[in-house]
Amino acid sequence: MSIIDNNQYVPLSPKTPVEKKQKVNRLIAIIRKAPGYQSGQTPKLNERAKPLIDSSPKKGTISGVDVEVTPQGIRVSGKHLGSGYTSNVSEVVRFDKESGQIKVLAKLESRNQSVLKRSVKILENLKIFGLTETDLTYLGLPLRVDYGENGRIKSLLLSLQGQDLSEVSSGSVPLYFYSKELASAAKGLAHLHKAGFVHSDIKADNILSSIDDKPAQLADFGFTRRATIEKTKIGGASRFFAPETYATIDEMKANLGMVDSKSDIYTWGLMMRNLMIEKILPEFIPFSGSEFDRLEYRNIQPNDKALYGRVYYLKEKDQFYAFAKDEEYSKIFDRILSESRLSEEQKRALTDFMDYALSCTHIDPQARPSADDIAEFLTDFAKRTETITNGTKLNFGLDTSSSDSDLSNDDSYSDDDSDEDGYSLF
């Protein structure tokens, strides 16, 4: 919940005689709704707020609320939205001193200048490439950059979006909801690819859901880089890398590889598959997620990598881990659907979503769809599934005592995604 309701306010006319009084009242309302507001700290709030309309740039605290006056407006600090390894995101309300208009934004601050500079550089390149303001609404890039002393970036102001797809609730139409949100983010990925960039960290956490009239966005460009034509250090979570990223086991251990747009598509497919297993399918039928958990293996022998769908190296453990081949996931998925009492329409829709996810993880990079193809498929799929509800979850018998996979072992392992800083963009 924002600390103010955007729809509650309308622009003020410059000719209104009581314009300044209305502005002051509006500013006071923002401060009173801000987190940390202390009503008894400054009883004469009106006298404290009124001078801010005409004052020069400065920072201060009013009634326990941080307020910053800039040449264009007044910023009131809102709630904390999230934190990363080096970054912090909070809500900020921007009050335009001239018009009285109010806009709620997200403020990104980071101890690592490269994180902030990277987003600014990407935005500059995308604009040079010819992307329009509408194109950029599908990407969580800066709307405004605040500079401090010596040209250092203090913070970035971003569009305030909904929760990321790993946290947001889909309601009663999960297939429609996720395909609609993913379609928007895929449009952003397509724009990124056309300009020669690879995102390199695609996951549900980095897709921010739509809110009001703003579409879902692909966000977090900490590992974004130009597509590589030679081996280089690769940033991101290695457990999600495409199989072709590393040519040899030694290069995998040294984290030397190559990435291009097809690498992103592979990771996109993994994200769709995981959303199906972890978020969508459980909305339709109860099942034991442990069946899929058994398809991840730890402490494998790297020379046996042909037995698996994907192998990765965890430096902290000095061990190799692996995931089963796609067909093993399909076997379990198909069996779960066949044993369910879902309608044929529901089964077909769930299967089509899963099948498309698996087409993105094809072992041959050239057989994978493009980001444009993904956006088109998901847009059409959303229209088709708009009325397919999850209905009532029905219990059915599942034998979870054994796995279909011949590769199954009981020593499964799942490491946390890495939030380490990215590498040089250019």
C-alpha positions in Angstrom: 0.0 0.0 0.0 1.4 3.4 -1.0 1.6 6.1 1.6 -0.7 8.1 -0.6 -3.4 7.3 -3.2 -2.4 8.7 -6.6 -6.1 8.8 -7.7 -6.9 11.0 -4.7 -5.3 14.0 -6.2 -5.7 16.1 -9.3 -3.4 18.8 -10.8 -3.9 22.3 -9.5 -4.6 25.2 -11.8 -2.0 27.9 -11.7 -4.9 30.5 -11.6 -6.5 29.1 -8.5 -6.3 31.9 -5.8 -5.8 29.4 -3.0 -3.2 27.4 -4.9 -0.5 27.7 -2.3 -2.8 26.8 0.6 -4.0 23.7 -1.3 -0.4 22.7 -2.0 0.5 23.1 1.7 -2.5 21.0 2.7 -1.5 18.3 0.2 2.1 18.3 1.4 0.9 18.0 5.0 -1.3 15.0 4.1 1.7 13.2 2.5 3.8 13.8 5.6 1.1 12.5 7.9 0.8 9.3 6.0 4.5 8.7 5.8 6.1 5.9 7.8 7.8 7.3 11.0 5.4 10.2 11.3 5.3 11.5 14.9 2.3 13.7 15.5 3.5 15.1 18.7 7.0 16.0 17.6 6.2 19.2 15.7 2.7 20.4 16.5 2.9 23.3 14.1 3.2 21.2 11.1 1.5 23.8 8.9 4.2 26.3 9.7 7.0 23.8 9.0 5.5 22.7 5.6 4.5 26.1 4.2 8.0 27.5 3.6 9.1 24.3 1.8 7.0 25.3 -1.3 9.3 28.3 -2.0 12.5 27.2 -0.3 15.8 26.4 -2.0 17.3 22.9 -2.1 17.9 21.3 1.4 17.3 18.3 3.5 15.6 17.9 6.8 13.2 16.1 9.0 9.6 17.1 9.8 7.7 15.3 12.5 10.0 12.3 12.1 9.7 12.1 8.3 12.7 12.7 6.0 12.0 15.5 3.5 14.2 16.7 0.7 13.6 19.9 -1.2 15.0 20.0 -4.8 14.7 22.8 -7.4 11.7 21.0 -9.0 9.9 19.5 -6.1 9.8 18.0 -2.6 10.5 14.4 -1.9 9.0 12.7 1.1 10.5 9.3 2.1 8.2 6.4 2.2 8.4 2.8 3.3 11.3 0.4 2.7 10.6 -1.8 -0.3 13.6 -4.2 -0.3 17.3 -4.7 -0.1 20.0 -6.6 -2.1 23.7 -7.3 -1.5 24.7 -3.7 -2.0 21.5 -1.9 -2.8 18.4 -0.6 -1.0 15.0 0.3 -2.5 12.5 2.6 -0.8 9.3 4.4 -1.7 9.5 8.1 -2.3 6.7 10.6 -2.9 7.6 13.4 -5.3 5.6 16.6 -4.8 5.9 19.1 -7.7 6.2 22.6 -6.2 4.8 24.3 -9.3 1.9 22.2 -10.3 1.1 20.4 -7.0 1.1 17.1 -8.8 2.2 14.0 -6.8 4.0 10.9 -8.1 5.0 7.8 -6.1 8.3 6.4 -7.2 10.9 3.8 -6.1 14.3 5.1 -5.0 17.3 2.9 -5.6 20.5 3.5 -3.6 23.6 1.4 -3.7 27.0 1.4 -2.1 28.3 0.1 -5.4 28.5 2.8 -8.0 28.9 0.2 -10.8 25.3 -1.0 -10.1 23.9 2.5 -10.6 26.1 3.4 -13.5 25.3 0.2 -15.3 21.5 1.0 -15.3 22.2 4.6 -16.6 24.6 3.4 -19.3 22.1 0.8 -20.5 19.3 3.4 -20.6 21.5 5.7 -22.6 22.4 3.0 -25.1 18.8 1.9 -25.5 17.7 5.5 -26.3 20.5 5.8 -28.8 19.3 2.5 -30.3 15.9 4.1 -30.8 13.7 2.8 -28.1 10.7 5.0 -27.3 9.3 5.9 -23.9 6.6 3.2 -24.5 9.2 0.6 -25.2 11.0 1.5 -22.0 7.9 1.0 -19.8 8.7 -2.8 -20.0 12.1 -2.3 -18.4 12.8 -1.2 -14.9 15.3 1.5 -15.9 15.8 4.9 -14.3 13.2 7.7 -14.8 15.6 10.2 -13.1 19.2 10.1 -11.9 20.3 12.1 -8.8 24.0 13.1 -8.8 26.0 14.2 -5.8 29.5 15.6 -5.3 32.2 14.8 -7.9 29.6 13.5 -10.3 28.8 10.4 -8.2 25.3 9.0 -8.6 23.4 9.3 -5.3 20.3 7.4 -6.4 18.0 6.4 -9.2 14.3 7.0 -9.3 12.3 4.2 -10.9 8.7 3.4 -11.6 6.9 2.0 -8.6 5.7 -1.4 -9.6 3.9 -4.3 -7.9 5.5 -7.2 -6.1 7.9 -9.5 -8.0 6.5 -12.7 -9.5 8.0 -14.9 -6.8 5.8 -13.2 -4.2 2.7 -11.8 -5.9 -0.7 -13.6 -5.6 -2.2 -14.7 -8.9 -5.9 -14.9 -7.8 -8.2 -17.5 -9.3 -6.8 -17.3 -12.8 -3.1 -18.2 -12.4 -2.5 -19.2 -16.0 -3.9 -15.9 -17.3 -2.1 -13.8 -14.6 1.4 -15.2 -15.1 1.2 -15.3 -18.9 0.0 -11.7 -19.0 2.8 -10.5 -16.7 5.4 -12.6 -18.4 4.3 -11.3 -21.8 5.1 -7.7 -20.8 8.5 -8.6 -19.4 9.3 -10.6 -22.5 8.7 -7.5 -24.5 11.3 -5.7 -22.4 13.7 -8.6 -22.9 13.2 -8.4 -26.7 14.1 -4.7 -26.7 17.2 -5.5 -24.6 18.3 -8.2 -27.1 17.7 -6.1 -30.2 20.1 -3.5 -28.7 22.7 -6.2 -28.2 22.4 -6.7 -24.5 22.0 -9.9 -22.5 20.2 -9.7 -19.2 22.1 -12.7 -17.6 19.9 -12.9 -14.4 16.4 -13.8 -15.5 14.2 -15.1 -12.6 10.8 -14.5 -11.1 12.4 -12.2 -8.5 13.5 -9.8 -11.3 10.1 -9.4 -12.9 8.0 -6.8 -11.2 4.2 -7.2 -11.6 1.9 -4.7 -13.2 0.1 -2.0 -11.2 -2.6 0.4 -12.3 -2.0 1.1 -16.0 1.8 0.2 -15.8 2.8 -3.1 -17.4 5.0 -5.7 -15.7 8.7 -4.9 -16.0 11.9 -6.8 -16.4 14.2 -5.4 -13.7 17.6 -5.7 -12.0 20.4 -5.1 -14.5 23.3 -5.8 -12.2 24.7 -8.6 -14.5 23.5 -7.2 -17.8 26.2 -7.0 -20.4 26.9 -7.0 -24.1 26.6 -10.3 -25.8 30.0 -11.9 -25.8 31.9 -13.1 -28.8 34.8 -14.5 -26.7 35.2 -16.1 -23.3 34.9 -13.8 -20.3 34.0 -13.8 -16.6 30.3 -14.5 -16.3 28.2 -13.0 -13.5 24.9 -14.3 -12.1 23.6 -17.5 -10.6 25.5 -20.4 -12.3 22.8 -22.9 -11.5 20.6 -21.2 -14.1 23.2 -20.9 -16.9 22.6 -22.5 -20.3 24.6 -25.7 -20.9 26.5 -24.1 -23.7 27.8 -21.2 -21.5 31.0 -23.2 -20.6 32.8 -25.3 -23.2 34.8 -27.4 -20.7 34.7 -28.3 -17.0 37.9 -26.3 -16.5 36.2 -23.2 -17.9 33.2 -23.8 -15.7 35.5 -23.9 -12.6 37.2 -20.8 -13.7 33.9 -19.1 -14.5 35.0 -18.3 -18.1 32.2 -18.6 -20.7 30.2 -16.9 -23.4 26.6 -15.6 -23.3 24.2 -14.3 -25.9 20.5 -13.8 -26.3 19.9 -17.6 -26.5 21.4 -17.9 -23.0 18.7 -15.6 -21.7 16.0 -17.7 -23.5 17.3 -20.8 -21.8 17.1 -19.2 -18.4 13.6 -17.8 -19.3 12.5 -21.3 -19.9 13.7 -22.5 -16.5 11.8 -19.6 -14.9 8.6 -20.6 -16.7 9.0 -24.2 -15.7 9.7 -23.3 -12.1 6.7 -21.0 -12.0 4.6 -23.9 -13.3 5.9 -26.3 -10.7 6.0 -23.9 -7.7 3.2 -21.4 -8.3 0.8 -22.4 -11.0 0.2 -26.1 -10.7 -0.3 -26.0 -6.9 -3.1 -23.5 -7.6 -4.9 -26.3 -9.5 -4.1 -29.5 -7.7 -2.2 -30.5 -4.5 0.9 -32.5 -5.1 4.2 -33.4 -3.6 6.8 -30.9 -4.8 9.4 -33.3 -3.5 9.0 -35.3 -6.7 10.6 -32.5 -8.7 13.1 -31.8 -5.9 14.5 -35.3 -6.5 15.6 -34.1 -10.0 18.5 -32.1 -8.5 21.7 -33.8 -7.6 24.8 -32.8 -5.6 28.4 -33.9 -5.6 28.3 -35.5 -9.0 31.3 -36.5 -11.1 31.7 -33.9 -13.8 32.8 -36.5 -16.3 29.2 -37.9 -16.1 27.6 -34.6 -17.2 26.1 -36.3 -20.3 23.7 -38.1 -18.0 22.2 -34.8 -16.9 20.3 -31.9 -18.4 22.5 -29.2 -16.8 25.6 -29.2 -14.6 27.0 -26.3 -12.6 29.9 -25.8 -10.2 29.6 -24.3 -6.7 32.9 -22.7 -5.8 32.1 -22.4 -2.1 31.6 -26.2 -1.8 34.1 -27.1 -4.6 31.5 -29.5 -5.8 29.5 -30.1 -9.0 25.7 -30.2 -9.0 23.2 -31.2 -11.7 19.6 -31.1 -12.8 17.9 -34.0 -14.6 17.1 -33.8 -18.3 13.9 -32.0 -19.4 12.1 -35.3 -20.2 12.3 -36.3 -16.6 10.4 -33.2 -15.6 7.9 -33.9 -18.3 7.3 -37.5 -17.1 6.4 -36.3 -13.6 4.3 -33.4 -14.8 2.3 -35.6 -17.3 1.7 -38.2 -14.6 0.4 -35.6 -12.1 -2.0 -34.2 -14.7 -3.2 -37.7 -15.8 -4.0 -38.6 -12.2 -5.9 -35.4 -11.5 -9.6 -34.7 -12.0 -9.0 -31.5 -13.9 -11.0 -30.7 -17.0 -9.5 -31.4 -20.4 -9.3 -27.6 -21.0 -7.3 -27.1 -17.9 -5.0 -30.0 -18.6 -4.4 -28.8 -22.2 -3.6 -25.2 -21.0 -1.2 -26.3 -18.3 0.5 -28.7 -20.8 0.9 -26.0 -23.4 2.5 -23.6 -20.9 4.9 -26.3 -19.8 5.7 -27.4 -23.3 6.6 -23.9 -24.3 8.8 -23.5 -21.3 10.6 -26.7 -22.4 11.0 -25.4 -25.9 13.0 -22.5 -24.4 15.4 -24.9 -22.8 16.1 -26.9 -25.9 19.6 -28.2 -26.0 20.2 -26.6 -29.4 20.3 -22.8 -28.8 19.2 -22.2 -32.4 16.0 -24.2 -31.8 14.9 -21.9 -29.0 12.4 -19.2 -29.7 13.3 -15.5 -29.6 12.1 -13.0 -26.9 9.7 -11.6 -29.5 8.3 -15.2 -30.1 7.9 -15.6 -26.3 6.0 -12.3 -26.0 3.7 -13.2 -28.9 3.0 -16.7 -27.5 2.3 -15.5 -24.0 0.1 -12.6 -25.2 -2.1 -15.0 -27.2 -2.0 -17.6 -24.3 -3.2 -15.0 -21.8 -6.2 -14.2 -24.0 -7.0 -17.9 -24.3 -6.8 -18.6 -20.6 -8.5 -15.5 -19.2 -11.5 -17.6 -18.2 -9.7 -20.7 -17.1 -9.9 -20.7 -13.3 -8.2 -23.0 -10.8 -11.6 -24.0 -9.4 -11.6 -26.1 -6.3 -8.4 -28.1 -5.6 -9.2 -31.8 -5.8 -7.4 -34.4 -3.8 -6.1 -37.4 -5.7 -3.8 -40.3 -5.0 -0.1 -39.8 -5.7 2.6 -42.3 -4.9 5.5 -40.2 -3.7 7.5 -43.1 -2.5 9.6 -43.3 -5.6 10.6 -41.2 -8.5 10.3 -41.8 -12.3 13.9 -40.8 -12.7 16.7 -43.4 -12.8 19.0 -40.7 -11.7 17.2 -40.0 -8.4 19.1 -39.8 -5.2 18.1 -38.7 -1.7 20.9 -36.2 -1.3 19.4 -33.3 -3.2 20.7 -29.8 -2.7 19.6 -26.3 -3.6 21.9 -23.3 -3.1 20.7 -19.7 -2.7 20.9 -17.4 -5.7 24.0 -15.3 -5.8 23.6 -11.6 -5.2 27.2 -10.7 -5.9 28.1 -7.7 -7.9 28.1 -7.9 -11.7 31.1 -7.5 -14.0 32.0 -4.8 -16.5 29.3 -4.1 -19.0 31.6 -3.2 -21.9 
